[in-house]
Amino acid sequence: MLNQIFTGIFDTNTTTVIGVGDFILCVGVSLLIGIFLAAVYTYKSRYTQSFVTTLALLPAVVCVVIMMVNGNVGAGVAVAGAFSLVRFRSVPGTAKEIGAIFLAMGAGLVTGMGYLAYGVLFAVILSGMMLLYTRFGIGKRNCGNKYKTLHITIPENLDYTDVFDSILKKYTESYDMINVKTTNMGSLFKLTYQVVLRDVTKEKEFIDKLRCRNGNLEISMSMQETTSYEL
């Protein structure tokens, strides 16, 4: 009786009907995998509540999509591809976030095909590797505090082309001017450099030298913003 209620109106005699118990089992396992993946992702990572919630629900969503196309992986991937038409987030995601999304979708696809044990095994293995990579900092840039973004304000009558080159060569391993813009009604220029310091302990000395060259106008130095360029 219960299976008849959930029978599709377009089902035929040749259609494989998913039992209610099997449906609940697959979705339940997918939800548990999603919760597990979301918990793993929060380990030493910056995250938002909306992202973690979505990550926890995504395996179940993909699982249902695959089940509703009766195990046809090609059709399921095509249907799931429609999700890409909707922006997942309002800002670009990092490589780690995108990787977590694909991991959740992969787990949902496996459970949707009915391979629940493989889905759990897949989630455990990849989550374990994610924790391992995060724990040991694999791929983490060494001496990250040496990578700085430098902003220098100069008067409009000062040629910015190579005015700071001698100082930059002395105190940095490498430098690159990435932006120039006018400010204060065009009476000042603001230069932006990406620099790699030779010795972080000489940062103040470095800034003092720059102040002597730019007429003691505003100078700021901050850690390089790399999140929007991680891919």
PyMOL commands that set and color helices and strands:
alter all, ss='L'
color gray80, all
select helices_A, chain A and resi 2-5+20-41+49-68+73-85+95-112+116-135+144-146+165-171+200-213+227-229
alter helices_A, ss='H'
color red, helices_A
select strands_A, chain A and resi 147-155+172-183+188-197+219-223
alter strands_A, ss='S'
color yellow, strands_A
deselect
rebuild
show_as cartoon
